[in-house]
Every structure is written in C-alpha cells, then in structure tokens.
C-alpha cells in the first residue's frame, strides 16, 4: 500500500511538472502581447492624437484603423494560440518597423530605450516562430 501511494504521488508530481511549463508558456504569450492589445484598444480613445503622431512621422493617419485592427487581432491570436508562428513573424516585423519609424532618435535616451524594447519584443516573437505556441493553444489542439 505504501509503495502504491508513492507511485501515485510520483505520477501526480510528474503531471504537475508537465503542466507547469505549459501554463508558463501561455502566461508568457499573454504578457508578450498585452502591450499590443492595450495599445490597440487605447488608440481608440486617443484616435485623433494617435493619427496626428503617425502623421508627424510621415505615416498617413488613414492607416490607423488597420494598425488598431492588426494590434488587437494579432494579440488575441497569440493569446489563444492560433496560427502563432505566422502571427509572430508578422508581429516581429511590425515591431521592428515601428522601432525604426518611431523610435530611431538615439540622441534621446527614452527613444533609444523604446527602440531596444521593440527589438527585444521582436526577439521574443522570433522565439515563438521557432517554438510555436505550446500545448495550451488552438494550434496544439489541431494536431
């Protein structure tokens, strides 16, 4: 009986130890795209200011609805884990392009930090391109 309980406890620990990395992957995806989801939704309440900011950098404000849609939709896709490799590649490109367009003033330390933040986020997306979404995802359920 004692051996049987030890085996059950070992199996329970193994199951828990397998679920933990999967939960961490999911939490990591949520943290990674929270900035895009909140930024996209935030642009709705600051629409005119955001369009003006884009225009100041030579980006037509008319593109703002596409930017909002892209940020919100891709964030949700990453969170639920659907088409994560493709979506992550698109977000890596978007993030690098945003860094180059809006944060390339390296004489301003804040802008340099924002640039490096974007580069780091793009790196995390590239890791998702290689590794996929993990077990807790729509992509994993399809397999």
C-alpha positions, 0 to 999 in steps of 0.5 A: 500500500505504501509503495502504491501511494508513492507511485501515485504521488510520483505520477501526480508530481510528474503531471504537475511538472508537465503542466507547469511549463505549459501554463508558463508558456501561455502566461508568457504569450499573454504578457508578450502581447498585452502591450499590443492589445492595450495599445490597440484598444487605447488608440481608440480613445486617443484616435485623433492624437494617435493619427496626428503622431503617425502623421508627424512621422510621415505615416498617413493617419488613414492607416490607423484603423488597420494598425488598431485592427492588426494590434488587437487581432494579432494579440488575441491570436497569440493569446489563444494560440492560433496560427502563432508562428505566422502571427509572430513573424508578422508581429516581429516585423511590425515591431521592428518597423515601428522601432525604426519609424518611431523610435530611431532618435538615439540622441534621446535616451527614452527613444533609444530605450523604446527602440531596444524594447521593440527589438527585444519584443521582436526577439521574443516573437522570433522565439515563438516562430521557432517554438510555436505556441505550446500545448495550451493553444488552438494550434496544439489542439489541431494536431 
